[in-house]
Amino acid sequence: MPIELNHKRLLLIKPSALGDVALAAATAWALKARWHDLHLTWLVNTQFEPLVKPISCVDGTIGFERSRLQGLLAPLSGRGELKSFVRTLKNGHFDAVLDLQGLFRSGLFGWLSGAPLRVGERTAREGAWLFYTYRVTVPEQPVHARDRYSALARELGCAAPTRQDLDVTGTERADVRRLLNEAGFADGTLVAVCPGARWESKVYPPQKFAAVLDRLAQDAGIAQPVLVGSRDMDSLCAGIVSACTRAKPVNLCGKTSLRELAALLDVSSLLLTCDSGPMHIAAAQGTPVCAVLGPTDPRRTGPYGQQANVVSGDCELMPCLKRRCPGMGNKCMRDLSPQRVAEKALALLAMTADNMVGPRTLADG
């Protein structure tokens, strides 16, 4: 269904989660590459709005306060927040909606915008497909979320995205270098570590993370890995710091904005992580990712283009896709040896060194 959208207004709906928002950036780039004069507005959760707003292919954002409209039927509550939100949607005068979220609420919001063309997945959940004027058949599972988004954009006439990044600027890189220096990071190879995840079943134990970092310190001279993540990862990061015997981590957990996090991951030589939002940000920035995955399927949610960099444990239920372990005692993470993770991380660091004049350092541009 190729369509002409130059000089038109499109609403891209992808409110959450952090990783999905990072993955959706490629679709925004593809849309703007196809129609340079398209006005693209992104509907996104307010907590992620600062990450999306500076991307140069995004012309505007509409912040969505999810906590005020919880639950499937919350949009029908008639509260003042909803009325104001719907007024904002209608005032956008959108010609088209592309719903990458595919839930009842996102489908409803697309319909409430008044846009005559509303595009989404034919099999969108919670009946969201009922709100679409054009329903797209996407590849069957298992398929990566990025490829599902691209299938929707391709149906509109977009080519494969040539960019996937979050448009980190030189100024942002310089600012994060100053932040690292102020935190006590000495110039050298920068390895970022994100030990937490939204699901407890995705988390690799802090003692095992510490063992990996000690091995990197011993074999690759990574004396100061940098811990990153949201404030709810404080205890995990503190546990890693206390368990390390060789490495001396710099703990920036909860101390970076989302744009600072993106810039930090952009200048890193490697991200060591669980299945997390920062994993997708790093992959979008082209940073090598050593991803420790347990209950989730790397074909669906692994670091895009880097599925070979995933290290997984061994459990007969994998991928169970459960937020909490279904009775196996977190076997997939519990039995995954730090040695396997460290060997993958060391191999990626060696590849980074081979592909560059030298590993990325704070002095690199």
Secondary structure, DSSP 8 states (H G I E B T S, - for coil): -----TT-EEEEE----HHHHHHHHHHHHHHHHH-TT-EEEEEEEGGGHHHHTT-TT--EEEEE-GGGS-STTGGGS--HHHHHHHHHHHHT--SEEEESS-SHHHHHHHHHTT-SEEEEETT-GGGGGGG-SEEE----SS--HHHHHHHHHHHHT----S--S----HHHHHHHHHHHHHTT--SS--EEEE---SSGGG---HHHHHHHHHHHHHHH-----EE---GGGHHHHHHHHHH-SS---EE-TT-S-HHHHHHHHHH-SEEEEESSHHHHHHHHTT--EEEEESSS-HHHHS-TT-GGGEEE---TT-S---SS-SSS-SHHHHT--HHHHHHHHHHHHHHHHHHSSS---TT--
